C-alpha cells in the first residue's frame, strides 16, 4: 500500500545518508579542491590562453605576457616577483640593451632586501656580479654577463661560484645565454624576456635609456612547479591585472 511504499522510501533515504559510502563521499567533497595544475574543462577565466598548446593558462599557468608602460612599472614588477622568493630561486633576464633588465632587478632587490630608495642598485657590468644580503640571511646575486663572449663556452666562471649561488642564494642573471650550452642554467627557473615596443615615433634606446617611457613587452615563462605556482598567484590575486595582455 502507499504506507508501505513511503516507509520503504524513508528507509532508503536513511541508508543513503548515513551509510559509510555516503559519509566517505561527503568527506571527499569537503577536502578535495582543484589545483593550479589541473585544467578545468569549463574555466571561468578562459581569457588566459597559451597559444602554443591551447591550454587554459588560468588552470595551468606557465607563461604570462605583460605590457610595462614605464620604468616605475618595471620596478614594481620586480618587486612583485620578489615575493616569497627563497634560496635556490633563479631569474634569467633576457632582452636588448636598455630593455629594462636592471630596472626590474632594482625593484626586486630593493623590495627583497628592504633597502631604502637612496640605496641605488646598478648593473654590475664590469664586476660581473653584485651581492645584496637580505633580512632573512639569503644573499641575492645580481649578475650581468654581457662582457662574456657568447661564442666561448670556456669562460672561467669559478669566481661566480654558481653551484653555491644556485643552491643557497637568489640569482638575478642578465644575459644568461653567455653561460653557454654547458648546462649551467638551472632547469627550475623563471625566464623573463623583455622587448622594447617601438613605433615610428619612438627613438633609439640604449643601455643608459632604461628610464625611457617607451613601453616594454615582458614575457614571463615558468620552468618548474615553484615558479608556475607563483605566476598562478599573480593572476589569481590580481597583481598584474592592469598589465596583462589578453590575446
RAMO-V300396 format. One record per helix or strand of 3 or more residues. SS is the DSSP state (2 for helix, 1 for strand). FROM is the first residue (numbers start at 1). TO is the last residue. If there is no record, write none. Layout:
BEGIN
SS;FROM;TO, SS;FROM;TO
END
This chain:
BEGIN
2;2;18, 2;20;31, 1;63;68, 2;71;81, 1;90;95, 2;101;113, 1;129;133, 1;139;144, 2;158;160, 2;162;168, 1;170;174, 2;176;179, 1;189;196, 2;207;209, 1;216;223, 2;225;236
END
